[in-house]
Amino acid sequence: YKKYDLNFLYYLLGNLELPKMAKGVKPGINRNEVYALPVHVPPLPEQQRIVAILDEAFDGIATARANAEQNLQNARALFESHLQSVFTQRGEGWLTKQLGYVCDFEGGSQPPKSQFIHEAKKGYARFLQIRDFGSDKYITYIPESKKNRLCREEDIMIGRYGASVGKILTGKAGAYNVALMKTKPDLAQLDRTFFYHYLISGAFQERLMKVASRSAQDGFSKEDIYGFPVPVPPIWEQQQVIGRIRPLSEETQRLESLYQCKLTALDELKKSLLHQAFTGML
């Protein structure tokens, strides 16, 4: 005699959000704590009714999510294609210089974790890791020291290795870690915003990925990129280029925000449906 529908149990486990129960330095889940969780399991016909509703709803959510993700990719691809044409076709009379002649770079520092604190305190500086450029969820501070490498909000940072190699980041001030490299462009030759767009363009990124892929850590040093070619038109023309790029950049950011909100809403809808299913509201 069958008492349980396996798909019902699958959805039930999803509703329990077991990862949130993980504890310890190496987070793990205590199975006895899982066993002790109170759950309501209706008769088999009711389980199958709930599964049928969730299957249909989740199929629709999956389709909507795939469409939103594709639209997000399309928006990014359009902007990236435009940037690629700007920095590969270039304008008439644009000079090409080696990156090392128009920009220097400075690596970060890595104090021991024993010095980390998580509340602001006199004599401490904000410590920036790559994740901090996308969220303030894990704010960390370290003692002020001459060994620290500091960046300002307007500085442009590059991810140096691993999954974040080539990420171009800006908008945060503090002491940055070894996974980041600060750019120090010669502002007499390069408009900072023009240089930022060069760094996120395929013209730079594709070269960087080839260099990084030769390293065991998928990383690079400043010496590896000094020889990269950089288009350097006059400053006034760089600013004109930015004026043409900005509307498409702003529209791309608007679309990215819109589609990210849709993806978040779809995730919340799934959670809401699971909650309703297991509280007798479906």
C-alpha positions as CSV (number, residue, x, y, z in Angstrom):
1,Y,0.0,0.0,0.0
2,K,1.6,3.3,-1.2
3,K,1.4,6.0,1.5
4,Y,3.6,8.7,-0.1
5,D,4.0,10.3,-3.5
6,L,7.8,10.8,-4.1
7,N,7.2,14.1,-5.9
8,F,5.2,15.3,-2.9
9,L,8.2,14.4,-0.6
10,Y,10.5,16.2,-3.0
11,Y,8.4,19.4,-2.8
12,L,8.1,19.0,0.9
13,L,11.9,18.9,1.4
14,G,12.2,22.0,-0.8
15,N,9.7,23.9,1.4
16,L,11.8,23.0,4.5
17,E,14.8,25.0,3.2
18,L,17.2,22.6,4.8
19,P,20.4,24.6,3.8
20,K,19.4,27.2,6.4
21,M,19.9,24.6,9.1
22,A,23.6,24.2,8.3
23,K,25.8,25.0,11.3
24,G,29.5,25.0,12.2
25,V,32.8,26.1,10.8
26,K,32.3,23.6,8.0
27,P,28.6,24.0,7.7
28,G,26.6,20.8,8.0
29,I,23.1,19.6,8.7
30,N,22.3,17.4,11.7
31,R,20.0,14.7,10.5
32,N,18.4,14.3,14.0
33,E,17.3,18.0,13.8
34,V,15.8,17.2,10.4
35,Y,13.9,14.2,11.7
36,A,12.5,16.3,14.5
37,L,10.9,18.9,12.2
38,P,7.1,18.8,12.4
39,V,5.4,18.2,9.0
40,H,1.9,17.6,7.9
41,V,1.4,14.8,5.3
42,P,-2.1,14.5,3.9
43,P,-3.6,11.3,2.5
44,L,-2.2,10.1,-0.9
45,P,-4.9,11.5,-3.1
46,E,-4.4,14.9,-1.6
47,Q,-0.6,14.6,-2.0
48,Q,-1.2,13.8,-5.7
49,R,-3.5,16.8,-6.1
50,I,-0.9,19.1,-4.6
51,V,1.8,17.7,-6.8
52,A,-0.3,18.2,-10.0
53,I,-0.9,21.9,-9.1
54,L,2.8,22.5,-8.2
55,D,4.0,20.7,-11.4
56,E,1.9,22.9,-13.6
57,A,2.8,26.1,-11.7
58,F,6.5,25.3,-11.6
59,D,6.6,24.4,-15.4
60,G,5.1,27.9,-16.1
61,I,7.6,29.5,-13.7
62,A,10.5,27.7,-15.4
63,T,9.4,28.9,-18.8
64,A,9.1,32.5,-17.5
65,R,12.5,32.3,-15.9
66,A,14.1,31.0,-19.1
67,N,12.6,33.8,-21.1
68,A,13.7,36.5,-18.6
69,E,17.2,35.0,-18.5
70,Q,17.3,35.0,-22.3
71,N,16.1,38.6,-22.5
72,L,18.8,39.6,-19.9
73,Q,21.5,37.9,-22.0
74,N,20.2,39.6,-25.2
75,A,20.4,43.0,-23.5
76,R,23.9,42.4,-22.4
77,A,25.0,41.0,-25.8
78,L,23.7,44.0,-27.6
79,F,25.6,46.4,-25.4
80,E,28.8,44.3,-25.6
81,S,28.5,44.1,-29.4
82,H,28.3,47.9,-29.5
83,L,31.4,48.2,-27.2
84,Q,33.3,45.7,-29.3
85,S,32.7,47.7,-32.4
86,V,33.8,51.0,-30.7
87,F,37.2,49.5,-29.5
88,T,38.0,47.4,-32.5
89,Q,36.9,49.5,-35.5
90,R,38.0,52.7,-33.7
91,G,37.9,56.2,-35.1
92,E,40.0,58.0,-37.7
93,G,43.4,59.0,-36.3
94,W,43.1,57.2,-33.0
95,L,46.4,56.3,-31.6
96,T,47.1,52.8,-30.2
97,K,49.4,52.6,-27.2
98,Q,50.5,49.8,-24.9
99,L,48.5,49.6,-21.7
100,G,51.6,49.9,-19.6
101,Y,52.3,53.4,-21.1
102,V,48.9,54.8,-20.2
103,C,48.1,53.0,-16.9
104,D,49.9,51.4,-13.9
105,F,48.4,48.9,-11.6
106,E,48.7,48.2,-7.8
107,G,47.9,44.8,-6.2
108,G,46.1,44.4,-2.9
109,S,47.1,43.1,0.6
110,Q,45.8,40.2,2.7
111,P,45.9,40.7,6.5
112,P,45.2,37.6,8.6
113,K,41.5,36.8,9.3
114,S,42.2,37.1,13.0
115,Q,42.3,40.9,12.5
116,F,38.8,41.0,10.9
117,I,36.0,42.7,12.8
118,H,32.4,43.3,11.5
119,E,31.5,46.6,13.1
120,A,33.0,50.1,12.4
121,K,35.6,51.1,14.9
122,K,38.1,53.9,15.2
123,G,41.5,52.9,13.8
124,Y,39.9,50.4,11.4
125,A,39.3,50.6,7.6
126,R,36.7,48.9,5.4
127,F,38.2,45.8,3.9
128,L,37.1,45.1,0.4
129,Q,36.8,41.7,-1.3
130,I,35.3,41.1,-4.7
131,R,31.9,40.2,-3.2
132,D,31.7,43.6,-1.4
133,F,31.2,45.4,-4.7
134,G,27.9,43.7,-5.2
135,S,26.6,43.6,-1.6
136,D,27.1,45.1,1.8
137,K,25.9,41.8,3.4
138,Y,29.4,40.9,4.8
139,I,31.0,44.2,5.8
140,T,34.5,43.6,7.2
141,Y,37.0,46.0,8.8
142,I,40.7,45.7,9.4
143,P,43.3,47.7,11.4
144,E,44.6,50.8,9.6
145,S,48.1,50.1,8.5
146,K,50.8,51.3,6.0
147,K,50.6,47.8,4.6
148,N,47.0,48.3,3.4
149,R,46.4,49.1,-0.2
150,L,43.6,51.7,-0.5
151,C,41.1,52.6,-3.2
152,R,38.6,55.4,-3.6
153,E,35.0,55.1,-4.9
154,E,36.0,56.4,-8.4
155,D,38.9,53.9,-8.7
156,I,38.5,51.1,-11.2
157,M,39.4,47.6,-9.9
158,I,40.1,44.3,-11.7
159,G,39.5,40.8,-10.4
160,R,42.8,39.0,-10.6
161,Y,42.1,35.3,-10.6
162,G,39.7,32.4,-10.3
163,A,36.0,32.7,-11.1
164,S,36.2,36.5,-10.8
165,V,39.2,37.1,-13.1
166,G,38.5,40.1,-15.3
167,K,35.6,41.5,-13.3
168,I,35.7,45.3,-13.6
169,L,34.5,46.9,-10.4
170,T,34.1,50.4,-9.0
171,G,32.1,52.5,-6.5
172,K,33.6,51.3,-3.2
173,A,36.3,52.9,-1.0
174,G,38.6,51.1,1.5
175,A,41.5,48.7,1.8
176,Y,41.3,46.0,-0.9
177,N,42.5,42.4,-0.8
178,V,44.9,40.4,-3.1
179,A,42.2,39.2,-5.3
180,L,41.8,42.8,-6.6
181,M,44.1,45.0,-8.6
182,K,43.7,48.8,-8.7
183,T,44.1,50.6,-12.0
184,K,46.0,53.9,-12.0
185,P,45.3,55.4,-15.5
186,D,47.2,58.5,-16.7
187,L,44.3,60.9,-16.7
188,A,46.1,63.3,-19.1
189,Q,45.8,60.5,-21.7
190,L,42.6,58.6,-20.6
191,D,39.2,59.7,-19.5
192,R,38.3,57.5,-16.6
193,T,34.9,56.5,-18.0
194,F,36.3,55.8,-21.4
195,F,38.9,53.6,-19.8
196,Y,36.3,51.8,-17.8
197,H,34.4,50.9,-20.9
198,Y,37.5,49.7,-22.6
199,L,38.2,47.4,-19.7
200,I,34.7,45.8,-19.9
201,S,34.8,45.5,-23.7
202,G,35.6,42.3,-25.5
203,A,38.7,44.0,-26.9
204,F,40.3,43.8,-23.4
205,Q,38.4,40.9,-21.9
206,E,39.1,38.4,-24.6
207,R,42.9,39.1,-24.4
208,L,42.8,38.9,-20.6
209,M,41.0,35.6,-20.6
210,K,43.6,34.1,-22.9
211,V,46.4,35.3,-20.7
212,A,44.7,34.2,-17.5
213,S,43.9,30.7,-18.8
214,R,47.7,29.9,-19.1
215,S,48.0,30.3,-15.3
216,A,47.3,27.4,-12.8
217,Q,45.0,29.7,-10.9
218,D,43.4,31.3,-14.0
219,G,45.0,34.6,-13.0
220,F,47.4,37.3,-14.3
221,S,50.0,39.8,-13.1
222,K,50.3,43.4,-14.2
223,E,53.3,42.5,-16.3
224,D,51.0,40.1,-18.3
225,I,48.8,42.9,-19.5
226,Y,51.2,45.8,-19.9
227,G,51.6,45.1,-23.6
228,F,47.9,45.1,-24.4
229,P,46.9,47.6,-27.2
230,V,44.7,50.5,-26.0
231,P,43.0,52.9,-28.3
232,V,43.8,56.4,-27.2
233,P,41.9,59.2,-29.1
234,P,42.2,62.8,-27.8
235,I,40.4,63.3,-24.5
236,W,37.6,65.4,-26.1
237,E,36.9,62.6,-28.5
238,Q,36.9,60.0,-25.7
239,Q,34.2,62.1,-24.0
240,Q,32.2,62.2,-27.3
241,V,32.4,58.4,-27.4
242,I,31.1,58.2,-23.9
243,G,28.3,60.5,-24.8
244,R,27.3,58.0,-27.6
245,I,27.7,54.9,-25.4
246,R,25.9,56.3,-22.3
247,P,22.3,56.1,-23.6
248,L,22.7,52.4,-24.5
249,S,24.6,51.7,-21.3
250,E,21.8,53.2,-19.2
251,E,19.1,51.4,-21.2
252,T,21.0,48.1,-20.7
253,Q,21.2,48.7,-16.9
254,R,17.5,49.5,-16.8
255,L,16.7,46.2,-18.6
256,E,19.1,44.3,-16.4
257,S,17.4,45.7,-13.3
258,L,14.0,44.9,-14.7
259,Y,14.8,41.3,-15.6
260,Q,16.7,40.7,-12.3
261,C,13.5,41.9,-10.5
262,K,11.5,39.4,-12.6
263,L,13.8,36.6,-11.7
264,T,13.6,37.5,-8.0
265,A,9.8,37.7,-8.2
266,L,9.7,34.2,-9.8
267,D,11.9,32.8,-7.0
268,E,9.6,34.4,-4.4
269,L,6.5,33.0,-6.2
270,K,8.0,29.5,-6.0
271,K,8.6,29.9,-2.2
272,S,5.1,31.2,-1.8
273,L,3.5,28.3,-3.6
274,L,5.4,25.8,-1.6
275,H,4.4,27.5,1.6
276,Q,0.7,27.5,0.6
277,A,0.9,23.8,-0.4
278,F,2.2,22.8,3.0
279,T,-0.1,25.0,5.1
280,G,-3.3,23.8,3.5
281,M,-3.9,26.8,1.4
282,L,-3.8,25.2,-2.1
